[in-house]
Amino acid sequence: MAIAGKPGLYKMVAQAKNGIIVESIIDQKRFQAFSHDKISTLEEISIYTESGDMPLREVLKTMFEKLEGKPTPEMKSDNNKAKQFFGEMLPQYDKNKVYVSHMQKIIGWYNMLTELGLISANMDEEPGSTETEGETPAAPEQTEETK
């Protein structure tokens, strides 16, 4: 899951009275995400392409295959490098709707999930199987910004 305004990815660990308890997949710290927080599972997020939307799962799988399971090169502070890299990974992305900040977020998520062994070449076999067990990382609701 991703939570709007909070960096990183999370997994749901329990139901709470006014929301859910989530755990960071990086440092395993837990906190309550409230019902008013914008939470999206990675399953709900898609990327604009010239021919429609592409589920994030497919984008991550494509990156995994093209990079042979390796992390991406460092490019956090170089917008042009991020655009070029993203264009190589997903040439059909909609250049008018997908912003560099989205690219950097996806690249960061890819690196995080790869490092933790949560991405594989057979990601489309079983929904949720490539994210953390029992959940999908907590993501802000799919918005124009995260598409």
N, C-alpha and C positions, 0 to 999 in steps of 0.2 A: 504494500500500500504506500501511497504517498499522501502527505498531509500538507495542504496549502500553508505556506509560511514557515514550514519546518523542513530543514535539509534532510536528505537521506531517505531511506526506505524502511518500512516497518512491517511487522506481522502482528496480527490480532492474536492475543493470548486469552482474553476473557471478555465477557459481557459485563458492563457496569450499569449502574442505575441510569445515568444520564449520557451514556455513550459506550465506548469500548476501551479496554486496556490494551495498549500496543507496546511492542518491544522493538527497539532499534535492531536491525540486522547487523549493524556494525559493532556497537558496544554493549548490546543486550540490556540497555537501560529501559525501564518501563515507565509509562505515564498514561494518564487518562486522556483520550481524545473524546471531546464532547460532541453531542449531536449537532451542534451548530458549526463545527469544523468542517471544512471541505475535504472530504476523504474520498479517494478513488483507488480502486484496485488497479493493478497494471493491466488486468483484463479489459477494463473499461476505456483505457487510453488508446487513441489511434493517432496516426500522423497523416496530415493532408498530403495527397499525391495528385499528380495531374489527372489520374483516372479514378479518383475517389479516395476514400480513407483506407489506410493500411493499419491493421492492429499492431500495437507495440510489440506483441509477441513475435510477429513476423519480422519486424524491423530488427529486433534483438537477435533472432535466429539468423537473419541475413548477415548481420555484422559478425556473429560468431563464426559462421562458415567462411566469410571472406577473410577474417583475421586468423582463421585456424585456431580459434579458442584463446588467442592471446589478447592481452589488454591493448587498448588504443594508445597511440603516441600521446605525449603530454601536449596539450594545446589550450589550456584553460584561459590564458591571457591573450591568445591570438585568434581574433574573430575570423580573419581570412583563412587561417589554417583549419579552423573548425568547419567553416563552410565548405572548403575544398574536400576535407575528409568526409563530411556527411554526404556530399555530392558523389563521392566515390562509392560510398556504402549504399546509398539510396538515390540513384540518379534521377528518379522520377518524382522526388519530393517537390511539393508546390513551393516555389521560391518566393511567392508573395505572401504565403500564410505561415510558413514555418520560419520562426525567427532564430537567430543565433543562440539566444538564451534557451530555447527549446532543444536545440542541437546539443548544447553543452550539458543540459540536464540529462538527455538520453545517453550521451557518451559517458557521463558520470555513473548513471544507473547501470549501463552495460559493464563498466569496469568493476563496479561494486558487486554485481551479481556474478560476474566471471570469477573474480577473486574468491568469492565464497562458494564457488562450484554450483551455483543455482541456475546456470544457463547451459544448454546442451544443443547439439544439432537436431535432436528429436523433440524439440519443445512443443510442437503442435500435436503430439500424441495424446496428452492428457492435460486438460486445463488445470492450472494451479500446480502441476507437478514440478515446474522449473523454478517456482518461487519458493518461499519458505513453507514448511509443512503446515497444513491446516488453514492456510490463508494465502492471500496474495499481498505483496507489500502494500502498505497504506499509501495511497496516492490521492491528491486532491481530485475532486470530481472532474470529469472530463469537461474542459472548458475550451474556448477558442484558444486560450493561451497554451494549454497543454496538448493540443492536437498537433 
